[in-house]
Amino acid sequence: MKYPLTKVLFFFIVGVLTSGVFAAPVPSLNFTAPSNNVDPLLNAPFSVRLVLDNTDLADSGFFPAFHFIAPAEFTYNGSNDCESLGVSSINVQNNPSAVANLDAEDPFTGEIFTLLPGETFIAIKPNIGSHAPSQPNIECTVGFDFTDDGMGSPTALAGTPYTFKNAQGMYVLGGMVNGVAGDCGTANTICSVPATDDVTAKIFDLDKEVASSKGSLSANLAIGAGPSYPETVTITGTVAGPVTLNNVTINEVIPEVLEVVDPGDCSSFTIIPAPSSCSYTPDISSATGGSIDINYTTLSSGFTLTYTGSYKQFRDDASEIIGSSLIAVNEST
């Protein structure tokens, strides 16, 4: 049976497509701002992280790259990294206007993005030409500072989320080494779904470190009890500058495994600078090792609290602690 030429071509095209000859790479982006998922202190530098995964089963993507838009409250600080690959090129376009929009062009694809006042468009290319599904993910980070208002203070407000947007990982040439670049989804360019993430600054941060004489407290505690097994705990509070906090109260919950000796006035602890008041309360239920309450009428840069305890062998209910797998965690507030 003979078919018209148009039908023959139709069957040929369908057959090629279904056979997978024209299958394409599938870019998937994991975008994280900040890169460590921890909100930064106001005025402290931070980075955003872009991770590109080719989730196709077989086809490589050619000319991998990223782009995204940063909000006006953050300024690119010149820091960029694509791990062992290195950075082939980075393009930064800022809209300096306080009132007018500005068009930014992706130098890799030619796509146009509209920047609101103060926003920054960034396109970054890792130093790699193709990305096969079997290869590791491509990871790049880009650093930012808080935008200064011209008088030494950040334009961002603590507690307010600011959005990084239009983050995409892409294969500019699609699945062809000689592909044609275009806007996402046109020509041969294939892009991930646009992603966003928020950065919310904080003005105060607490960190707890445990320095064991016998190793890490995160390991199991079968190491012995009593004064011969001291554990030093340091609480560090950092205030974002330039900020002064009023009426700051810190409550440190001592790990259940530790026994701390203090008359109740914190005189056995080291606290810098000296607080307005401090008290230690033992816990008679053994649910914790007690608590330390510190108050500052005003606090500008931060503080440190250091105390030492020794391992208990038994709780008050006579159940044994040594040999258990309890872990000291940061319960300071």
C-alpha positions as CSV (number, residue, x, y, z in Angstrom):
1,M,0.0,0.0,0.0
2,K,1.4,3.4,-1.0
3,Y,1.2,6.5,1.3
4,P,1.4,10.2,0.3
5,L,4.7,11.8,1.0
6,T,3.3,13.9,3.8
7,K,2.2,10.7,5.7
8,V,5.5,9.1,5.1
9,L,7.3,12.1,6.6
10,F,4.8,12.1,9.6
11,F,5.5,8.4,10.3
12,F,9.2,9.1,10.1
13,I,9.2,12.0,12.5
14,V,7.0,10.2,15.0
15,G,9.2,7.2,14.8
16,V,12.3,9.3,15.5
17,L,10.8,11.1,18.4
18,T,9.5,7.9,20.1
19,S,12.7,6.1,19.5
20,G,14.5,8.7,21.7
21,V,16.8,10.1,19.0
22,F,15.7,13.6,19.9
23,A,15.5,13.1,23.6
24,A,16.9,16.0,25.6
25,P,18.7,16.5,28.9
26,V,16.6,17.5,31.9
27,P,18.0,20.3,34.1
28,S,16.9,20.3,37.7
29,L,18.0,23.1,40.0
30,N,18.3,23.2,43.8
31,F,18.6,26.8,44.8
32,T,19.3,27.8,48.4
33,A,19.6,31.3,49.9
34,P,21.5,31.5,52.1
35,S,23.7,28.6,51.0
36,N,23.8,27.0,54.5
37,N,20.1,27.5,55.1
38,V,20.9,29.7,58.2
39,D,19.7,33.2,58.2
40,P,22.6,35.6,58.3
41,L,23.2,38.3,60.9
42,L,22.3,41.8,59.7
43,N,25.3,43.2,57.8
44,A,27.1,39.9,57.7
45,P,28.2,38.5,54.3
46,F,26.5,35.3,53.0
47,S,26.2,33.3,49.8
48,V,23.6,31.6,47.7
49,R,24.0,28.1,46.3
50,L,23.0,26.8,42.9
51,V,23.1,23.0,42.2
52,L,22.4,21.7,38.7
53,D,21.4,18.0,38.2
54,N,20.9,16.4,34.8
55,T,18.0,14.0,35.6
56,D,17.7,12.5,32.2
57,L,18.6,8.9,31.8
58,A,21.1,9.2,29.0
59,D,21.4,12.6,27.3
60,S,24.1,15.1,28.1
61,G,23.4,18.8,28.3
62,F,25.7,21.3,26.6
63,F,26.9,24.7,27.9
64,P,25.6,24.4,31.5
65,A,25.0,27.8,33.2
66,F,22.9,29.5,35.8
67,H,21.1,32.9,36.2
68,F,19.1,34.6,39.0
69,I,18.0,38.0,40.2
70,A,19.0,39.3,43.6
71,P,16.8,41.8,45.6
72,A,17.9,45.4,46.1
73,E,18.8,44.9,49.7
74,F,21.8,42.8,48.8
75,T,24.9,43.6,46.7
76,Y,27.2,41.2,44.9
77,N,30.5,41.2,46.8
78,G,32.7,39.7,44.1
79,S,32.8,36.2,45.7
80,N,32.0,33.3,43.4
81,D,33.0,29.6,43.2
82,C,32.1,26.5,41.3
83,E,34.1,24.1,43.4
84,S,36.7,22.1,41.5
85,L,35.3,23.2,38.1
86,G,36.1,26.8,38.6
87,V,34.1,29.7,37.1
88,S,34.4,30.3,33.4
89,S,32.6,33.6,33.4
90,I,30.2,35.7,35.5
91,N,28.0,38.5,34.4
92,V,26.6,41.1,36.8
93,Q,24.0,43.7,35.9
94,N,22.6,46.1,38.5
95,N,19.7,48.5,38.2
96,P,21.1,51.6,40.0
97,S,17.8,53.5,39.7
98,A,15.6,54.1,42.7
99,V,12.5,54.5,40.6
100,A,12.8,53.1,37.1
101,N,12.9,49.5,35.8
102,L,15.9,48.3,33.7
103,D,16.2,45.5,31.2
104,A,19.1,43.0,31.7
105,E,20.2,40.6,29.0
106,D,21.5,37.1,29.8
107,P,24.8,37.0,27.9
108,F,24.5,33.3,27.3
109,T,21.0,33.0,25.9
110,G,20.0,36.6,25.0
111,E,16.9,36.4,27.1
112,I,15.7,39.7,28.6
113,F,14.8,40.1,32.3
114,T,13.2,43.2,33.8
115,L,15.0,44.5,36.9
116,L,13.1,46.5,39.5
117,P,14.9,49.4,41.1
118,G,18.1,48.2,42.9
119,E,17.8,44.6,41.7
120,T,20.8,42.7,40.3
121,F,20.8,40.1,37.5
122,I,23.6,37.5,37.7
123,A,24.6,34.9,35.1
124,I,27.4,32.4,35.9
125,K,29.0,29.7,33.8
126,P,31.0,26.9,35.4
127,N,34.1,25.9,33.5
128,I,32.6,22.8,31.9
129,G,31.2,22.3,28.4
130,S,28.8,19.4,28.9
131,H,27.0,17.6,31.7
132,A,26.1,13.9,31.5
133,P,23.6,12.3,33.8
134,S,26.4,10.1,35.2
135,Q,28.5,13.1,36.2
136,P,28.3,14.8,39.6
137,N,25.9,17.7,40.1
138,I,27.4,21.1,39.2
139,E,27.5,23.4,42.3
140,C,28.2,27.1,42.3
141,T,28.0,29.7,45.1
142,V,27.8,33.5,44.7
143,G,28.5,35.9,47.6
144,F,26.6,39.0,48.8
145,D,26.8,41.8,51.3
146,F,24.0,43.8,52.7
147,T,23.3,47.0,50.6
148,D,24.4,50.1,52.5
149,D,22.1,53.0,52.7
150,G,24.9,55.5,52.2
151,M,25.1,56.3,55.9
152,G,26.7,53.1,57.2
153,S,23.5,51.1,57.8
154,P,21.9,48.3,55.8
155,T,18.8,49.0,53.7
156,A,17.4,45.6,54.8
157,L,15.4,45.3,58.0
158,A,15.9,42.4,60.4
159,G,13.0,39.9,60.4
160,T,11.8,40.9,56.9
161,P,12.2,38.3,54.1
162,Y,13.8,39.4,50.8
163,T,13.4,37.2,47.8
164,F,16.0,35.9,45.3
165,K,14.0,35.0,42.2
166,N,14.2,33.6,38.6
167,A,16.9,31.2,39.6
168,Q,17.4,28.7,36.8
169,G,20.0,26.1,35.8
170,M,20.1,25.6,32.1
171,Y,21.8,23.8,29.2
172,V,22.2,26.8,26.8
173,L,22.8,24.5,23.7
174,G,20.3,21.9,24.9
175,G,21.3,18.4,24.0
176,M,23.4,19.3,21.0
177,V,27.0,20.3,20.9
178,N,26.2,22.7,18.1
179,G,22.8,23.8,19.4
180,V,21.3,27.3,19.1
181,A,20.9,29.5,22.2
182,G,17.6,31.2,22.9
183,D,15.2,32.2,25.6
184,C,14.4,29.4,28.0
185,G,12.3,26.9,26.2
186,T,13.1,28.3,22.7
187,A,15.7,27.3,20.1
188,N,17.7,24.5,21.8
189,T,18.0,26.1,25.2
190,I,16.5,24.0,28.0
191,C,16.0,25.5,31.5
192,S,14.9,24.3,34.9
193,V,11.7,25.5,36.5
194,P,12.4,29.0,37.9
195,A,13.1,28.9,41.7
196,T,12.9,31.5,44.5
197,D,14.2,31.6,48.0
198,D,14.1,34.2,50.8
199,V,16.8,35.6,53.0
200,T,15.7,37.0,56.4
201,A,18.4,38.8,58.5
202,K,18.5,38.4,62.2
203,I,20.1,40.8,64.8
204,F,21.1,38.3,67.4
205,D,22.6,34.8,67.2
206,L,23.4,32.1,69.8
207,D,26.0,29.4,69.4
208,K,26.9,26.6,71.8
209,E,30.2,24.7,71.8
210,V,31.2,21.7,74.0
211,A,34.8,21.0,74.6
212,S,35.3,17.6,76.2
213,S,38.4,16.4,77.9
214,K,37.7,12.9,76.6
215,G,36.4,13.5,73.1
216,S,33.2,14.8,71.6
217,L,30.0,14.8,73.7
218,S,28.1,13.8,70.6
219,A,29.6,10.3,71.0
220,N,28.2,8.0,73.6
221,L,29.0,8.8,77.1
222,A,30.6,5.6,78.3
223,I,33.7,7.5,79.5
224,G,33.4,7.8,83.2
225,A,31.9,10.1,85.8
226,G,33.1,12.7,88.3
227,P,35.5,15.7,88.4
228,S,38.1,13.7,86.4
229,Y,35.8,14.0,83.4
230,P,35.2,17.7,83.0
231,E,33.1,19.2,80.2
232,T,33.5,22.9,79.3
233,V,30.5,24.6,77.6
234,T,30.8,28.0,75.8
235,I,27.8,30.0,74.8
236,T,28.5,32.8,72.4
237,G,26.0,35.5,71.6
238,T,26.6,37.8,68.7
239,V,24.8,41.1,68.0
240,A,24.6,42.4,64.5
241,G,26.3,45.7,64.1
242,P,25.7,48.5,64.4
243,V,22.8,47.5,66.7
244,T,22.3,47.9,70.5
245,L,19.8,45.6,72.1
246,N,17.8,46.5,75.2
247,N,16.8,44.1,78.1
248,V,18.3,40.9,76.7
249,T,17.7,37.7,78.6
250,I,19.5,34.5,77.9
251,N,18.4,31.1,79.3
252,E,20.9,28.3,79.1
253,V,19.6,24.8,79.7
254,I,22.5,22.7,81.1
255,P,22.6,19.2,79.5
256,E,21.2,16.5,81.8
257,V,24.4,14.6,81.8
258,L,26.4,17.4,83.5
259,E,26.7,18.3,87.1
260,V,27.5,22.0,87.7
261,V,28.5,23.4,91.1
262,D,27.6,27.0,91.7
263,P,26.2,28.9,94.8
264,G,23.4,30.3,92.6
265,D,25.0,33.7,91.7
266,C,27.0,32.5,88.7
267,S,30.2,33.2,90.5
268,S,31.7,29.9,89.2
269,F,31.1,30.9,85.6
270,T,33.0,33.2,83.2
271,I,30.7,35.8,81.6
272,I,32.1,38.6,79.4
273,P,31.1,41.3,79.5
274,A,29.6,41.2,83.1
275,P,25.8,41.0,82.9
276,S,23.4,43.1,84.7
277,S,22.2,40.0,86.6
278,C,22.8,36.3,86.5
279,S,21.4,33.3,88.4
280,Y,21.9,29.5,88.4
281,T,19.1,27.2,89.3
282,P,19.7,23.4,89.8
283,D,17.1,21.1,88.5
284,I,16.0,18.7,91.2
285,S,13.9,16.5,88.7
286,S,17.0,15.6,86.7
287,A,15.2,16.4,83.5
288,T,18.1,18.8,82.8
289,G,21.3,19.8,84.6
290,G,19.7,23.0,85.7
291,S,19.6,26.4,84.0
292,I,21.5,29.7,83.9
293,D,19.6,32.9,83.4
294,I,21.5,36.0,82.3
295,N,20.2,39.5,81.8
296,Y,21.8,42.6,80.1
297,T,20.1,46.0,80.3
298,T,21.9,46.8,77.1
299,L,24.0,44.6,74.8
300,S,26.0,46.0,71.8
301,S,28.5,43.5,70.3
302,G,27.8,40.2,72.1
303,F,28.8,38.1,75.1
304,T,30.3,34.8,76.0
305,L,29.3,32.4,78.9
306,T,31.7,29.6,79.8
307,Y,30.9,27.0,82.5
308,T,32.4,23.6,83.4
309,G,30.5,20.6,84.7
310,S,31.4,16.9,85.3
311,Y,29.6,13.8,84.1
312,K,27.0,12.4,86.4
313,Q,26.9,8.6,86.8
314,F,23.3,8.4,88.0
315,R,20.1,10.5,87.6
316,D,18.2,11.3,90.8
317,D,15.8,8.4,90.0
318,A,18.9,6.1,90.2
319,S,18.9,5.3,86.4
320,E,22.4,5.2,85.0
321,I,23.6,7.9,82.7
322,I,27.1,6.6,81.9
323,G,26.9,4.2,79.0
324,S,23.8,5.8,77.5
325,S,23.8,7.6,74.2
326,L,22.6,11.0,75.4
327,I,23.7,14.0,73.4
328,A,24.2,17.6,74.5
329,V,22.3,19.9,72.2
330,N,22.0,23.7,72.0
331,E,19.0,24.6,74.1
332,S,20.0,28.2,74.8
333,T,17.4,30.8,74.1
